[in-house]
Amino acid sequence: MPLDINQIRQQFPALALEDRGRPRVYLDNPAGTQVPRQVIERMTRYLVHSNANHGGHFRTSVESDQILAEAHQAMADLLNAPSAEEIIFGLNMTTLTLAISRSIGRWLKPGDQVILTRMDHDANVNPWRLLADDLGLEVKWLNFSRETYRYDLKELETLLSPKVRLAAVNYASNAIGTINDVKTINDMAHQAGALVYVDAVQSTPHIPTDVQALGCDFLVCSAYKFFGPHQGILWGKRELLEKLPAYKVRPAEDYPPGKFETGTQSHEGQAGTLGALEYLAWIGEAMGQEHHARFARFTGRRKHLHAAMAAIKEYEKTLSARLIAGLQAIPGLAIHGVAGLHELDTRVPTVSFTMEGFHPAEIARRLGEENIFVWDGHYYAVEVIERLGLSDKGGMVRVGAAHYNTIEEIDRAVEAVAAISRQ
Ligand SMILES: Cc1ncc(COP(=O)(O)O)c(C=O)c1O
């Protein structure tokens, strides 16, 4: 059974809201998604019934710790991590990356090299640049092609050498939507002896994630991009997390995840993340049957989560196809990203464009007046916008769909852009 979008939308109270008689069209999903009732219920229930600090010998604290453990396990299931101890929660991806980059820096020395990319969000660029400044590391840049919107892996080959100690790459771009071949990049970097740090913030809401199949060393994502509350999650290989020095207070645990989860965490945020994963697992169980065979090696929630993401990916291809075809038909409009209808497997439904004669902010503002929510500018993907030569032109308009969006919403957005173009 394919996704039942009506049933899915009923889980999200925000999707039913209207303003002055106009339904909201949420196409700002790469910046943050709406939450299903499972998230709201989990968070409310946590705060009413189990609100307590960690490690106490009384009912609320014991219950709270059980919920946190379950949230870690559910995240391990989403990412196919070998164990829940490899899952570290934090404020957001940026904060986790700034923190762990300091720890990784303890293993690096002046003259070592790191590979960064022109396709990454600044959260997977500047923490490493700052580290390079602090330690005297050399930064090597991996470009992407302005024609294919992909990395040239031959270029990666030329960058790699035994001096490269880490490559930081994105799984999917928040600006141009490309899904990168992280497995191949990882294998190449590992052959050269480098660690691989993957920013999966924009891929986790759209495709199955399997850290063991990718073989990477670290992978980061954000729950608020996959229908949860504002939380970040870092996965790392156990042996690395065990060995890495942590910037922590003395009474905190000396082993993962506790050694990296500094201070008191957002317990309600972790409970809400568990709610988001329960919601996704429901999709996998109720609507992802045709994908179960592909994930036969998994059982229970892990299988359901992966089947859900496979079903979501299939459905979202129909949204991408409609959106791309509709936008391409508008005179003067240029899509900056993979646009071939046969290539939809290699992009997420995040489609960015510019339109001759219109500033991106002007288009976003006018769509906003129609209650159609899209983003404009650089969305912190400053390297991407620079590479596309759009930094002084206001960047791009970004239309970012998620699995709860309908074809009708896509049509409404396309028609609204077309109407602007005619004015
Ligand atoms: C690709 C990508 N990486 C990292 C981030 C930063 O995530 P966070 O807000 O959790 O720090 C974002 C946020 O938009 C993103 O799109």
The ligand as an SDF file (V2000), in Angstrom:
LIG
                    3D

 16 16  0  0  0  0  0  0  0  0999 V2000
   22.2840   20.3240    5.7720 C   0  0  0  0  0  0  0  0  0  0  0  0
   22.1760   20.9720    7.1130 C   0  0  0  0  0  0  0  0  0  0  0  0
   23.1440   20.7730    7.9940 N   0  0  0  0  0  0  0  0  0  0  0  0
   23.1120   21.3200    9.2150 C   0  0  0  0  0  0  0  0  0  0  0  0
   22.0680   22.1300    9.6060 C   0  0  0  0  0  0  0  0  0  0  0  0
   22.0890   22.7170   10.9790 C   0  0  0  0  0  0  0  0  0  0  0  0
   21.2080   22.0000   11.7690 O   0  0  0  0  0  0  0  0  0  0  0  0
   20.8440   22.4790   13.2360 P   0  0  0  0  0  0  0  0  0  0  0  0
   19.8350   23.5690   13.1030 O   0  0  0  0  0  0  0  0  0  0  0  0
   20.2970   21.2570   13.8950 O   0  0  0  0  0  0  0  0  0  0  0  0
   22.0800   22.9520   13.8830 O   0  0  0  0  0  0  0  0  0  0  0  0
   21.0310   22.3810    8.7150 C   0  0  0  0  0  0  0  0  0  0  0  0
   19.9200   23.2700    9.0910 C   0  0  0  0  0  0  0  0  0  0  0  0
   19.2090   23.7710    8.2730 O   0  0  0  0  0  0  0  0  0  0  0  0
   21.0830   21.7790    7.4390 C   0  0  0  0  0  0  0  0  0  0  0  0
   20.1120   21.9770    6.5450 O   0  0  0  0  0  0  0  0  0  0  0  0
  1  2  1  0
  2  3  1  0
  2 15  2  0
  3  4  2  0
  4  5  1  0
  5  6  1  0
  5 12  2  0
  6  7  1  0
  7  8  1  0
  8  9  2  0
  8 10  1  0
  8 11  1  0
 12 13  1  0
 12 15  1  0
 13 14  2  0
 15 16  1  0
M  END
$$$$
